């Protein structure tokens, strides 16, 4: 999923800039950072299982807020 966000970001950035190598580097850094963040949250959820349910509730509330 993070790969799709990165590809989408590169496509948008290509419309703005002609320096493709910088855009691809930025996408790769974005993928790397998302992986680090995901590992952090997985570790946190293993330590505090209640956070998983809280996260679902927060995402649900955000979705309702958008509607």
N, C-alpha and C positions, 0 to 999 in steps of 0.2 A: 504494500500500500504506500509506503514512503517513497518507493520508486516512482509511482504514478504522480505523486505530488511534485517530485523533483523534475520529472519530464514536463509536467504542466508549467512549472516555473521557468524552465529553460525556454519553452515555446513562447511564453509571454515576454521574457527578457530579450529573446532574439528580435522581437518586433521593435525593441527600444535601442539595442546596441548591436554593433557589427563585430565585436570582439568575442568570437565564439569560445575561444579557449578559457577566457575568464568566466563566462557563463557556465561552462561545463565544470570547471573547477568549483565554482560556487554550489552547483548541484551536488557534486560529490561530497563537499564539506557538509552540506545539508543532510545528506543521507547518513553520513558518519555521526553527526550530532544527534539525529533522531534515534539512531541505534543506541547511543550512550544513554539518552533520556529514557528509552524503553527499558533498558537493563536496570536503570535506577528504580523505575516504578515497579518492575517485576520483583525486585528485591524488597522494596517497601511493602508490597502487597503480601509477599510471603511472610514477612515479619508481622504485619497487621492485616489479617484477612478481612476485617470489617471495612477496610478502605475500598475493597472491590465493589461492595454493594453501594457504598457512598458515591463512588465514581459513576456507577450506573444511574443513580438518582440525579446526580448533577448533570450528566449528559442528557437525561430525559427532560429535566427542567429547562436546559438550554434549548432543546428541540421545541418544546412547547412555547418558549419565549419567542422563538423565530416565527412560529406560526402566528 
